[in-house]
């Protein structure tokens, strides 16, 4: 007994109780990736930047870096909301539709009624939060699978978006300047960065802090890791899930504001693939589709990986078809890697 205890707590022993000396390098890597989910995506991002910088001298120019960051801002923000949903072992297919509906409400109310920008923004945020809350109520009250719920609300919100907008685009010249503010830029080291991109980074930092340092964040991880065990331990899992979907809806509304600034208009056809892109960013960023493991920072890295891949391949003259194929391969590799990591042995 004493020999076993001294071995497991010795400086050279594995804190999980296994014998580190007998563990193969591959097993050590598996344990490392299980403990630090963002290491793998960070290495992939760094390698991608190096490779594309060698392939094209234009890749690391300030103008191109600015373009990548601007392109990532919308999907990166959506990925924050998507991450907290996936951490609970759920998924949100309606995030893009909520974003576009919120952007249309913000823009159309302001353009048609002359409502001041701050009130139009508040109304858009209210719509996004209520849409997320509806998803949460259907998941928690009717006990429906998140995939089915959000697949249904994806179509509902998209139809409402077309109905309310009358399938018409609202021009930026008809909106208050506040709605377009996120598209304005500042110069940082010769690179022009939009306020929307800065908001994305601030949101990532705030949500990462909340998940790591608050009881709510710990409950989110616990609920995703084992719903029944969390409930039995006293966590009100229904309230946790409801709060997660509502918070995600508010994040999608923020991405709507960033989208308006990005395209200087509000279009009912905008962002149709952003729901899938946000899931791609989260999965590539190391968050497990099975819940309970992952990080917000990883999702931002995942969004940057997708942005870097598409931009780098475009600069290299690769057809859009093959760019899409490359992203698809990345998703399959990321999910396969997650399956392997989840099989980690103590």
Secondary structure, DSSP 8 states (H G I E B T S, - for coil): -HHHHHHHHSTTS-TTSS-GGGS-HHHHHHHHHHH-HHHHHHHHHHHHHHHHHHH-TTTTSHHHHHHHHHHHHHHHHHHHHHHHHHHTT---TTHHHHHHHHHHHHHHHHHHH---HHHHHHHHHHHHHHHHHHHHHHHHTS---HHHHHHHHHHHHHHHHHHHHTT--EEGGGS-HHHHGGG-EEEETTEEEEHHHHHHHHHHHHHHHHHHHSHHHHHHHHHHH-HHHHHHTT--HHHHHHHHHHHHHHHHHHHHHHHHHHHTEE-TTTTTTHHHHHHHHHHHTT--TTSS---HHHHHHHHHHHHHHHHHHHHTT--HHHHHHHHHHHHHHHHHHHHHHHT---
